[in-house]
Amino acid sequence: MDKLTKIQGIELQNFAAGDSDQQRSVFIEPDVPPRRVVFDPVKRAITESAAPEERESTEARTAQLREYLEDLLETPPNWIDSARTFVARVTPEQLRLIAQHPAVGMIEENKEYKAPHDIGVNSRT
């Protein structure tokens, strides 16, 4: 499998194919099993239901990826625990290198969406 298929979206794939110094913000998801949660009705709480071995393996793989990203990037990546993903600004070359790392599952562009100013929210029209 081509490692660059981990890069989602044609725009980001085209960016990765370039060689500029421009940077883009991306989400970098570790290649780990999906998070499984259960609801405990007695405690009225949601808890993670991973086996200890699976949790240790996930933590080790994520730590390995964090170390790699910190060595590669000028600015350390941010970790979003609830989404289990890193956020980082990368150049095309860095993006290609990250996509080839075995601990990476998927890379998506971190796009900012702005609502149109004339959608009528809180307006008195």
N, CA, C and O atoms as CSV, one atom per row, in Angstrom:
chain,resi,resn,atom,element,x,y,z
A,1,MET,N,N,0.837,-1.183,0.000
A,1,MET,CA,C,0.000,0.000,0.000
A,1,MET,C,C,0.885,1.251,0.000
A,1,MET,O,O,1.876,1.327,0.727
A,2,ASP,N,N,0.516,2.206,-0.811
A,2,ASP,CA,C,1.226,3.474,-0.885
A,2,ASP,C,C,0.974,4.251,0.400
A,2,ASP,O,O,-0.177,4.525,0.743
A,3,LYS,N,N,2.030,4.605,1.110
A,3,LYS,CA,C,1.911,5.300,2.398
A,3,LYS,C,C,1.227,6.658,2.245
A,3,LYS,O,O,0.622,7.153,3.196
A,4,LEU,N,N,1.315,7.262,1.065
A,4,LEU,CA,C,0.705,8.569,0.887
A,4,LEU,C,C,-0.815,8.485,0.830
A,4,LEU,O,O,-1.480,9.521,0.849
A,5,THR,N,N,-1.384,7.286,0.761
A,5,THR,CA,C,-2.839,7.143,0.806
A,5,THR,C,C,-3.368,7.457,2.198
A,5,THR,O,O,-4.580,7.578,2.380
A,6,LYS,N,N,-2.496,7.589,3.173
A,6,LYS,CA,C,-2.909,8.000,4.517
A,6,LYS,C,C,-3.340,9.462,4.522
A,6,LYS,O,O,-4.024,9.906,5.445
A,7,ILE,N,N,-2.943,10.214,3.494
A,7,ILE,CA,C,-3.290,11.635,3.381
A,7,ILE,C,C,-4.676,11.722,2.748
A,7,ILE,O,O,-4.875,11.303,1.608
A,8,GLN,N,N,-5.630,12.271,3.499
A,8,GLN,CA,C,-7.018,12.340,3.058
A,8,GLN,C,C,-7.293,13.641,2.311
A,8,GLN,O,O,-6.872,14.715,2.741
A,9,GLY,N,N,-7.993,13.536,1.206
A,9,GLY,CA,C,-8.415,14.715,0.454
A,9,GLY,C,C,-7.451,15.082,-0.654
A,9,GLY,O,O,-6.235,15.082,-0.466
A,10,ILE,N,N,-8.007,15.392,-1.798
A,10,ILE,CA,C,-7.196,15.699,-2.978
A,10,ILE,C,C,-6.380,16.979,-2.780
A,10,ILE,O,O,-5.245,17.058,-3.248
A,11,GLU,N,N,-6.937,17.978,-2.098
A,11,GLU,CA,C,-6.193,19.225,-1.870
A,11,GLU,C,C,-4.934,18.975,-1.045
A,11,GLU,O,O,-3.861,19.491,-1.357
A,12,LEU,N,N,-5.078,18.184,0.001
A,12,LEU,CA,C,-3.927,17.903,0.860
A,12,LEU,C,C,-2.930,16.989,0.141
A,12,LEU,O,O,-1.722,17.131,0.331
A,13,GLN,N,N,-3.410,16.070,-0.669
A,13,GLN,CA,C,-2.519,15.214,-1.454
A,13,GLN,C,C,-1.722,16.051,-2.453
A,13,GLN,O,O,-0.528,15.824,-2.647
A,14,ASN,N,N,-2.383,17.013,-3.082
A,14,ASN,CA,C,-1.691,17.909,-4.017
A,14,ASN,C,C,-0.659,18.765,-3.279
A,14,ASN,O,O,0.441,18.994,-3.782
A,15,PHE,N,N,-1.022,19.232,-2.089
A,15,PHE,CA,C,-0.081,19.996,-1.264
A,15,PHE,C,C,1.149,19.148,-0.950
A,15,PHE,O,O,2.277,19.631,-1.045
A,16,ALA,N,N,0.938,17.898,-0.580
A,16,ALA,CA,C,2.041,16.988,-0.243
A,16,ALA,C,C,2.953,16.750,-1.440
A,16,ALA,O,O,4.144,16.495,-1.264
A,17,ALA,N,N,2.422,16.828,-2.634
A,17,ALA,CA,C,3.216,16.578,-3.840
A,17,ALA,C,C,4.122,17.761,-4.179
A,17,ALA,O,O,5.032,17.630,-4.998
A,18,GLY,N,N,3.880,18.910,-3.557
A,18,GLY,CA,C,4.671,20.100,-3.838
A,18,GLY,C,C,5.971,20.138,-3.056
A,18,GLY,O,O,6.304,19.209,-2.320
A,19,ASP,N,N,6.701,21.240,-3.232
A,19,ASP,CA,C,7.967,21.376,-2.500
A,19,ASP,C,C,8.172,22.810,-1.995
A,19,ASP,O,O,9.291,23.324,-1.995
A,20,SER,N,N,7.080,23.442,-1.569
A,20,SER,CA,C,7.187,24.812,-1.062
A,20,SER,C,C,7.526,24.811,0.430
A,20,SER,O,O,7.561,23.764,1.077
A,21,ASP,N,N,7.771,26.006,0.952
A,21,ASP,CA,C,7.996,26.180,2.387
A,21,ASP,C,C,6.693,26.527,3.101
A,21,ASP,O,O,6.668,26.717,4.317
A,22,GLN,N,N,5.614,26.605,2.329
A,22,GLN,CA,C,4.307,26.914,2.902
A,22,GLN,C,C,3.916,25.810,3.894
A,22,GLN,O,O,4.301,24.652,3.727
A,23,GLN,N,N,3.155,26.178,4.918
A,23,GLN,CA,C,2.694,25.196,5.894
A,23,GLN,C,C,1.176,25.135,5.924
A,23,GLN,O,O,0.488,26.104,5.605
A,24,ARG,N,N,0.673,23.967,6.317
A,24,ARG,CA,C,-0.755,23.777,6.537
A,24,ARG,C,C,-0.942,23.074,7.864
A,24,ARG,O,O,-0.088,22.315,8.322
A,25,SER,N,N,-2.083,23.351,8.465
A,25,SER,CA,C,-2.421,22.695,9.720
A,25,SER,C,C,-3.125,21.374,9.404
A,25,SER,O,O,-4.051,21.324,8.595
A,26,VAL,N,N,-2.666,20.312,10.059
A,26,VAL,CA,C,-3.235,18.987,9.805
A,26,VAL,C,C,-3.514,18.254,11.119
A,26,VAL,O,O,-2.913,18.532,12.156
A,27,PHE,N,N,-4.453,17.303,11.030
A,27,PHE,CA,C,-4.706,16.343,12.094
A,27,PHE,C,C,-3.923,15.084,11.744
A,27,PHE,O,O,-4.008,14.593,10.618
A,28,ILE,N,N,-3.171,14.565,12.687
A,28,ILE,CA,C,-2.384,13.349,12.466
A,28,ILE,C,C,-2.877,12.313,13.464
A,28,ILE,O,O,-2.630,12.427,14.664
A,29,GLU,N,N,-3.578,11.300,12.959
A,29,GLU,CA,C,-4.154,10.278,13.826
A,29,GLU,C,C,-3.221,9.079,13.915
A,29,GLU,O,O,-2.792,8.554,12.887
A,30,PRO,N,N,-2.906,8.645,15.116
A,30,PRO,CA,C,-2.096,7.432,15.268
A,30,PRO,C,C,-2.867,6.213,14.766
A,30,PRO,O,O,-4.097,6.186,14.798
A,31,ASP,N,N,-2.139,5.225,14.312
A,31,ASP,CA,C,-2.747,3.967,13.861
A,31,ASP,C,C,-2.955,3.076,15.088
A,31,ASP,O,O,-2.137,2.208,15.394
A,32,VAL,N,N,-4.061,3.315,15.773
A,32,VAL,CA,C,-4.389,2.571,16.990
A,32,VAL,C,C,-5.831,2.101,16.890
A,32,VAL,O,O,-6.609,2.646,16.107
A,33,PRO,N,N,-6.196,1.087,17.683
A,33,PRO,CA,C,-7.593,0.617,17.648
A,33,PRO,C,C,-8.544,1.734,18.072
A,33,PRO,O,O,-8.174,2.602,18.863
A,34,PRO,N,N,-9.759,1.712,17.551
A,34,PRO,CA,C,-10.716,2.754,17.941
A,34,PRO,C,C,-11.019,2.692,19.437
A,34,PRO,O,O,-11.009,1.622,20.045
A,35,ARG,N,N,-11.282,3.836,19.999
A,35,ARG,CA,C,-11.619,3.924,21.425
A,35,ARG,C,C,-13.000,3.307,21.636
A,35,ARG,O,O,-13.947,3.610,20.911
A,36,ARG,N,N,-13.093,2.446,22.633
A,36,ARG,CA,C,-14.378,1.845,22.996
A,36,ARG,C,C,-14.744,2.331,24.387
A,36,ARG,O,O,-13.932,2.286,25.312
A,37,VAL,N,N,-15.955,2.788,24.517
A,37,VAL,CA,C,-16.412,3.273,25.814
A,37,VAL,C,C,-17.689,2.541,26.218
A,37,VAL,O,O,-18.442,2.062,25.370
A,38,VAL,N,N,-17.916,2.464,27.516
A,38,VAL,CA,C,-19.138,1.860,28.042
A,38,VAL,C,C,-19.747,2.808,29.066
A,38,VAL,O,O,-19.054,3.582,29.727
A,39,PHE,N,N,-21.063,2.718,29.172
A,39,PHE,CA,C,-21.764,3.531,30.161
A,39,PHE,C,C,-22.065,2.656,31.362
A,39,PHE,O,O,-22.674,1.595,31.231
A,40,ASP,N,N,-21.636,3.103,32.531
A,40,ASP,CA,C,-21.902,2.407,33.784
A,40,ASP,C,C,-23.119,3.077,34.418
A,40,ASP,O,O,-23.013,4.184,34.947
A,41,PRO,N,N,-24.293,2.398,34.366
A,41,PRO,CA,C,-25.502,3.028,34.882
A,41,PRO,C,C,-25.472,3.241,36.399
A,41,PRO,O,O,-26.119,4.157,36.906
A,42,VAL,N,N,-24.729,2.404,37.122
A,42,VAL,CA,C,-24.637,2.556,38.566
A,42,VAL,C,C,-23.873,3.831,38.923
A,42,VAL,O,O,-24.323,4.638,39.736
A,43,LYS,N,N,-22.688,3.995,38.285
A,43,LYS,CA,C,-21.868,5.182,38.555
A,43,LYS,C,C,-22.311,6.383,37.732
A,43,LYS,O,O,-21.886,7.512,37.979
A,44,ARG,N,N,-23.174,6.124,36.744
A,44,ARG,CA,C,-23.622,7.155,35.807
A,44,ARG,C,C,-22.423,7.832,35.156
A,44,ARG,O,O,-22.317,9.058,35.124
A,45,ALA,N,N,-21.535,7.009,34.643
A,45,ALA,CA,C,-20.296,7.510,34.048
A,45,ALA,C,C,-19.944,6.709,32.804
A,45,ALA,O,O,-20.342,5.555,32.648
A,46,ILE,N,N,-19.198,7.346,31.936
A,46,ILE,CA,C,-18.685,6.699,30.731
A,46,ILE,C,C,-17.219,6.392,30.983
A,46,ILE,O,O,-16.454,7.263,31.397
A,47,THR,N,N,-16.834,5.154,30.731
A,47,THR,CA,C,-15.441,4.759,30.929
A,47,THR,C,C,-14.917,4.066,29.687
A,47,THR,O,O,-15.683,3.515,28.897
A,48,GLU,N,N,-13.611,4.100,29.525
A,48,GLU,CA,C,-12.965,3.424,28.410
A,48,GLU,C,C,-12.886,1.939,28.737
A,48,GLU,O,O,-12.622,1.561,29.879
A,49,SER,N,N,-13.118,1.092,27.721
A,49,SER,CA,C,-13.176,-0.343,27.983
A,49,SER,C,C,-12.073,-1.138,27.291
A,49,SER,O,O,-12.310,-2.265,26.857
A,50,ALA,N,N,-10.904,-0.587,27.182
A,50,ALA,CA,C,-9.794,-1.292,26.535
A,50,ALA,C,C,-9.112,-2.217,27.534
A,50,ALA,O,O,-9.006,-1.907,28.721
A,51,ALA,N,N,-8.652,-3.355,27.030
A,51,ALA,CA,C,-7.870,-4.272,27.866
A,51,ALA,C,C,-6.541,-3.591,28.204
A,51,ALA,O,O,-6.051,-2.774,27.425
A,52,PRO,N,N,-5.956,-3.922,29.361
A,52,PRO,CA,C,-4.689,-3.272,29.749
A,52,PRO,C,C,-3.601,-3.383,28.686
A,52,PRO,O,O,-2.867,-2.421,28.460
A,53,GLU,N,N,-3.483,-4.533,28.030
A,53,GLU,CA,C,-2.448,-4.704,26.997
A,53,GLU,C,C,-2.708,-3.773,25.820
A,53,GLU,O,O,-1.784,-3.178,25.266
A,54,GLU,N,N,-3.981,-3.656,25.448
A,54,GLU,CA,C,-4.336,-2.789,24.323
A,54,GLU,C,C,-4.073,-1.323,24.681
A,54,GLU,O,O,-3.575,-0.560,23.852
A,55,ARG,N,N,-4.402,-0.937,25.892
A,55,ARG,CA,C,-4.185,0.444,26.339
A,55,ARG,C,C,-2.685,0.759,26.344
A,55,ARG,O,O,-2.273,1.831,25.900
A,56,GLU,N,N,-1.868,-0.180,26.847
A,56,GLU,CA,C,-0.412,0.020,26.871
A,56,GLU,C,C,0.154,0.130,25.465
A,56,GLU,O,O,1.009,0.974,25.198
A,57,SER,N,N,-0.321,-0.720,24.571
A,57,SER,CA,C,0.143,-0.694,23.185
A,57,SER,C,C,-0.235,0.628,22.512
A,57,SER,O,O,0.573,1.213,21.790
A,58,THR,N,N,-1.444,1.090,22.746
A,58,THR,CA,C,-1.907,2.360,22.180
A,58,THR,C,C,-1.073,3.520,22.718
A,58,THR,O,O,-0.656,4.395,21.959
A,59,GLU,N,N,-0.831,3.524,24.027
A,59,GLU,CA,C,-0.031,4.592,24.631
A,59,GLU,C,C,1.398,4.591,24.095
A,59,GLU,O,O,1.967,5.651,23.833
A,60,ALA,N,N,1.978,3.398,23.931
A,60,ALA,CA,C,3.352,3.301,23.430
A,60,ALA,C,C,3.440,3.786,21.982
A,60,ALA,O,O,4.372,4.502,21.619
A,61,ARG,N,N,2.470,3.395,21.162
A,61,ARG,CA,C,2.470,3.795,19.750
A,61,ARG,C,C,2.280,5.316,19.625
A,61,ARG,O,O,2.921,5.968,18.801
A,62,THR,N,N,1.398,5.855,20.449
A,62,THR,CA,C,1.152,7.296,20.432
A,62,THR,C,C,2.387,8.055,20.900
A,62,THR,O,O,2.730,9.085,20.320
A,63,ALA,N,N,3.056,7.570,21.932
A,63,ALA,CA,C,4.281,8.205,22.431
A,63,ALA,C,C,5.384,8.159,21.378
A,63,ALA,O,O,6.138,9.119,21.217
A,64,GLN,N,N,5.473,7.035,20.662
A,64,GLN,CA,C,6.462,6.896,19.590
A,64,GLN,C,C,6.215,7.939,18.508
A,64,GLN,O,O,7.152,8.566,18.014
A,65,LEU,N,N,4.951,8.121,18.144
A,65,LEU,CA,C,4.609,9.098,17.118
A,65,LEU,C,C,4.868,10.519,17.619
A,65,LEU,O,O,5.379,11.356,16.874
A,66,ARG,N,N,4.518,10.794,18.878
A,66,ARG,CA,C,4.782,12.125,19.443
A,66,ARG,C,C,6.276,12.454,19.368
A,66,ARG,O,O,6.654,13.549,18.953
A,67,GLU,N,N,7.110,11.513,19.765
A,67,GLU,CA,C,8.568,11.729,19.745
A,67,GLU,C,C,9.053,12.011,18.327
A,67,GLU,O,O,9.869,12.907,18.108
A,68,TYR,N,N,8.546,11.240,17.365
A,68,TYR,CA,C,8.928,11.441,15.969
A,68,TYR,C,C,8.526,12.842,15.497
A,68,TYR,O,O,9.322,13.546,14.875
A,69,LEU,N,N,7.287,13.239,15.796
A,69,LEU,CA,C,6.805,14.554,15.365
A,69,LEU,C,C,7.584,15.683,16.022
A,69,LEU,O,O,7.892,16.681,15.372
A,70,GLU,N,N,7.907,15.538,17.305
A,70,GLU,CA,C,8.675,16.572,18.001
A,70,GLU,C,C,10.074,16.730,17.415
A,70,GLU,O,O,10.610,17.837,17.367
A,71,ASP,N,N,10.662,15.626,16.970
A,71,ASP,CA,C,11.991,15.684,16.340
A,71,ASP,C,C,11.925,16.299,14.945
A,71,ASP,O,O,12.844,17.007,14.531
A,72,LEU,N,N,10.844,16.030,14.225
A,72,LEU,CA,C,10.716,16.453,12.833
A,72,LEU,C,C,10.267,17.903,12.680
A,72,LEU,O,O,10.759,18.616,11.805
A,73,LEU,N,N,9.354,18.333,13.510
A,73,LEU,CA,C,8.709,19.631,13.326
A,73,LEU,C,C,9.402,20.747,14.107
A,73,LEU,O,O,10.024,20.505,15.141
A,74,GLU,N,N,9.284,21.960,13.599
A,74,GLU,CA,C,9.850,23.124,14.277
A,74,GLU,C,C,9.096,23.422,15.570
A,74,GLU,O,O,9.697,23.797,16.577
A,75,THR,N,N,7.790,23.254,15.533
A,75,THR,CA,C,6.930,23.499,16.690
A,75,THR,C,C,6.297,22.170,17.101
A,75,THR,O,O,5.737,21.477,16.251
A,76,PRO,N,N,6.369,21.801,18.368
A,76,PRO,CA,C,5.795,20.520,18.789
A,76,PRO,C,C,4.296,20.443,18.474
A,76,PRO,O,O,3.599,21.457,18.523
A,77,PRO,N,N,3.810,19.268,18.158
A,77,PRO,CA,C,2.388,19.120,17.848
A,77,PRO,C,C,1.549,19.242,19.121
A,77,PRO,O,O,2.040,19.007,20.225
A,78,ASN,N,N,0.295,19.607,18.953
A,78,ASN,CA,C,-0.653,19.610,20.059
A,78,ASN,C,C,-1.413,18.292,20.034
A,78,ASN,O,O,-1.711,17.763,18.963
A,79,TRP,N,N,-1.726,17.766,21.205
A,79,TRP,CA,C,-2.471,16.519,21.333
A,79,TRP,C,C,-3.884,16.840,21.790
A,79,TRP,O,O,-4.076,17.537,22.785
A,80,ILE,N,N,-4.872,16.331,21.063
A,80,ILE,CA,C,-6.274,16.474,21.459
A,80,ILE,C,C,-6.724,15.100,21.941
A,80,ILE,O,O,-7.009,14.209,21.141
A,81,ASP,N,N,-6.782,14.944,23.256
A,81,ASP,CA,C,-7.053,13.630,23.832
A,81,ASP,C,C,-8.435,13.102,23.461
A,81,ASP,O,O,-8.581,11.918,23.157
A,82,SER,N,N,-9.443,13.958,23.481
A,82,SER,CA,C,-10.803,13.489,23.189
A,82,SER,C,C,-10.928,12.955,21.764
A,82,SER,O,O,-11.744,12.071,21.504
A,83,ALA,N,N,-10.137,13.477,20.855
A,83,ALA,CA,C,-10.155,13.015,19.466
A,83,ALA,C,C,-9.028,12.031,19.166
A,83,ALA,O,O,-8.987,11.432,18.092
A,84,ARG,N,N,-8.123,11.871,20.115
A,84,ARG,CA,C,-6.939,11.020,19.951
A,84,ARG,C,C,-6.212,11.351,18.651
A,84,ARG,O,O,-5.995,10.492,17.797
A,85,THR,N,N,-5.848,12.612,18.534
A,85,THR,CA,C,-5.160,13.072,17.335
A,85,THR,C,C,-4.203,14.211,17.673
A,85,THR,O,O,-4.410,14.961,18.627
A,86,PHE,N,N,-3.152,14.320,16.865
A,86,PHE,CA,C,-2.221,15.436,16.973
A,86,PHE,C,C,-2.651,16.511,15.981
A,86,PHE,O,O,-3.243,16.211,14.944
A,87,VAL,N,N,-2.348,17.767,16.310
A,87,VAL,CA,C,-2.546,18.877,15.388
A,87,VAL,C,C,-1.177,19.524,15.211
A,87,VAL,O,O,-0.492,19.832,16.186
A,88,ALA,N,N,-0.789,19.724,13.950
A,88,ALA,CA,C,0.532,20.300,13.684
A,88,ALA,C,C,0.505,21.089,12.384
A,88,ALA,O,O,-0.340,20.868,11.517
A,89,ARG,N,N,1.450,22.013,12.271
A,89,ARG,CA,C,1.661,22.752,11.024
A,89,ARG,C,C,2.832,22.094,10.313
A,89,ARG,O,O,3.903,21.914,10.894
A,90,VAL,N,N,2.619,21.733,9.040
A,90,VAL,CA,C,3.627,20.979,8.297
A,90,VAL,C,C,3.839,21.550,6.901
A,90,VAL,O,O,2.951,22.169,6.314
A,91,THR,N,N,5.053,21.319,6.386
A,91,THR,CA,C,5.376,21.630,4.994
A,91,THR,C,C,5.059,20.388,4.164
A,91,THR,O,O,4.816,19.321,4.728
A,92,PRO,N,N,5.057,20.506,2.846
A,92,PRO,CA,C,4.829,19.324,2.021
A,92,PRO,C,C,5.827,18.192,2.308
A,92,PRO,O,O,5.439,17.027,2.400
A,93,GLU,N,N,7.099,18.537,2.446
A,93,GLU,CA,C,8.102,17.507,2.712
A,93,GLU,C,C,7.841,16.814,4.052
A,93,GLU,O,O,7.920,15.589,4.148
A,94,GLN,N,N,7.533,17.593,5.072
A,94,GLN,CA,C,7.234,17.003,6.380
A,94,GLN,C,C,5.992,16.113,6.305
A,94,GLN,O,O,5.939,15.049,6.921
A,95,LEU,N,N,5.012,16.557,5.553
A,95,LEU,CA,C,3.778,15.780,5.395
A,95,LEU,C,C,4.067,14.419,4.760
A,95,LEU,O,O,3.528,13.401,5.194
A,96,ARG,N,N,4.912,14.404,3.742
A,96,ARG,CA,C,5.269,13.133,3.095
A,96,ARG,C,C,6.004,12.217,4.074
A,96,ARG,O,O,5.739,11.016,4.120
A,97,LEU,N,N,6.917,12.778,4.847
A,97,LEU,CA,C,7.664,11.973,5.821
A,97,LEU,C,C,6.732,11.406,6.899
A,97,LEU,O,O,6.844,10.239,7.274
A,98,ILE,N,N,5.824,12.233,7.386
A,98,ILE,CA,C,4.886,11.781,8.415
A,98,ILE,C,C,4.004,10.665,7.885
A,98,ILE,O,O,3.735,9.692,8.591
A,99,ALA,N,N,3.552,10.802,6.644
A,99,ALA,CA,C,2.672,9.783,6.050
A,99,ALA,C,C,3.363,8.424,5.933
A,99,ALA,O,O,2.692,7.393,5.893
A,100,GLN,N,N,4.675,8.415,5.880
A,100,GLN,CA,C,5.406,7.155,5.748
A,100,GLN,C,C,5.696,6.490,7.094
A,100,GLN,O,O,6.157,5.349,7.133
A,101,HIS,N,N,5.431,7.189,8.187
A,101,HIS,CA,C,5.717,6.621,9.509
A,101,HIS,C,C,4.708,5.514,9.826
A,101,HIS,O,O,3.509,5.704,9.627
A,102,PRO,N,N,5.174,4.366,10.315
A,102,PRO,CA,C,4.273,3.231,10.567
A,102,PRO,C,C,3.238,3.467,11.664
A,102,PRO,O,O,2.230,2.761,11.705
A,103,ALA,N,N,3.452,4.433,12.549
A,103,ALA,CA,C,2.488,4.686,13.628
A,103,ALA,C,C,1.371,5.638,13.212
A,103,ALA,O,O,0.473,5.921,14.005
A,104,VAL,N,N,1.417,6.136,11.968
A,104,VAL,CA,C,0.385,7.055,11.479
A,104,VAL,C,C,-0.726,6.269,10.801
A,104,VAL,O,O,-0.483,5.419,9.945
A,105,GLY,N,N,-1.956,6.580,11.211
A,105,GLY,CA,C,-3.109,5.933,10.595
A,105,GLY,C,C,-3.703,6.773,9.480
A,105,GLY,O,O,-4.007,6.261,8.402
A,106,MET,N,N,-3.871,8.084,9.744
A,106,MET,CA,C,-4.513,8.949,8.771
A,106,MET,C,C,-4.119,10.398,9.032
A,106,MET,O,O,-3.863,10.791,10.171
A,107,ILE,N,N,-4.075,11.187,7.959
A,107,ILE,CA,C,-3.772,12.617,8.060
A,107,ILE,C,C,-4.861,13.372,7.303
A,107,ILE,O,O,-5.157,13.077,6.146
A,108,GLU,N,N,-5.448,14.355,7.987
A,108,GLU,CA,C,-6.485,15.182,7.378
A,108,GLU,C,C,-6.136,16.647,7.578
A,108,GLU,O,O,-5.473,17.015,8.548
A,109,GLU,N,N,-6.591,17.478,6.648
A,109,GLU,CA,C,-6.353,18.913,6.799
A,109,GLU,C,C,-7.240,19.459,7.911
A,109,GLU,O,O,-8.397,19.064,8.051
A,110,ASN,N,N,-6.686,20.363,8.689
A,110,ASN,CA,C,-7.420,21.056,9.748
A,110,ASN,C,C,-7.956,22.336,9.128
A,110,ASN,O,O,-7.269,23.358,9.092
A,111,LYS,N,N,-9.168,22.271,8.648
A,111,LYS,CA,C,-9.747,23.434,7.958
A,111,LYS,C,C,-10.552,24.276,8.925
A,111,LYS,O,O,-11.193,23.766,9.844
A,112,GLU,N,N,-10.504,25.554,8.701
A,112,GLU,CA,C,-11.294,26.488,9.489
A,112,GLU,C,C,-12.525,26.853,8.674
A,112,GLU,O,O,-12.420,27.303,7.533
A,113,TYR,N,N,-13.680,26.656,9.269
A,113,TYR,CA,C,-14.930,26.990,8.601
A,113,TYR,C,C,-15.524,28.220,9.262
A,113,TYR,O,O,-15.646,28.284,10.486
A,114,LYS,N,N,-15.892,29.191,8.447
A,114,LYS,CA,C,-16.485,30.411,8.971
A,114,LYS,C,C,-17.920,30.506,8.466
A,114,LYS,O,O,-18.205,30.263,7.294
A,115,ALA,N,N,-18.797,30.859,9.366
A,115,ALA,CA,C,-20.186,31.068,8.983
A,115,ALA,C,C,-20.306,32.381,8.228
A,115,ALA,O,O,-19.607,33.345,8.539
A,116,PRO,N,N,-21.186,32.422,7.239
A,116,PRO,CA,C,-21.398,33.694,6.537
A,116,PRO,C,C,-21.927,34.741,7.520
A,116,PRO,O,O,-22.641,34.410,8.467
A,117,HIS,N,N,-21.577,35.977,7.292
A,117,HIS,CA,C,-21.965,37.051,8.215
A,117,HIS,C,C,-23.454,37.401,8.108
A,117,HIS,O,O,-24.009,38.028,9.010
A,118,ASP,N,N,-24.084,37.006,7.035
A,118,ASP,CA,C,-25.472,37.413,6.837
A,118,ASP,C,C,-26.459,36.264,7.037
A,118,ASP,O,O,-27.461,36.196,6.326
A,119,ILE,N,N,-26.203,35.363,7.981
A,119,ILE,CA,C,-27.092,34.229,8.151
A,119,ILE,C,C,-28.264,34.548,9.085
A,119,ILE,O,O,-29.140,33.705,9.281
A,120,GLY,N,N,-28.290,35.753,9.663
A,120,GLY,CA,C,-29.437,36.180,10.451
A,120,GLY,C,C,-29.401,35.768,11.914
A,120,GLY,O,O,-30.400,35.919,12.617
A,121,VAL,N,N,-28.298,35.263,12.379
A,121,VAL,CA,C,-28.214,34.884,13.788
A,121,VAL,C,C,-28.203,36.150,14.622
A,121,VAL,O,O,-27.438,37.076,14.349
A,122,ASN,N,N,-29.034,36.189,15.619
A,122,ASN,CA,C,-29.160,37.330,16.525
A,122,ASN,C,C,-29.501,38.640,15.802
A,122,ASN,O,O,-29.201,39.723,16.305
A,123,SER,N,N,-30.110,38.540,14.655
A,123,SER,CA,C,-30.495,39.764,13.954
A,123,SER,C,C,-31.943,40.091,14.280
A,123,SER,O,O,-32.706,39.217,14.691
A,124,ARG,N,N,-32.313,41.325,14.100
A,124,ARG,CA,C,-33.674,41.774,14.420
A,124,ARG,C,C,-34.422,42.105,13.124
A,124,ARG,O,O,-35.178,43.076,13.084
A,125,THR,N,N,-34.226,41.332,12.093
A,125,THR,CA,C,-34.893,41.646,10.836
A,125,THR,C,C,-36.195,40.943,10.693
A,125,THR,O,O,-36.878,41.107,9.682
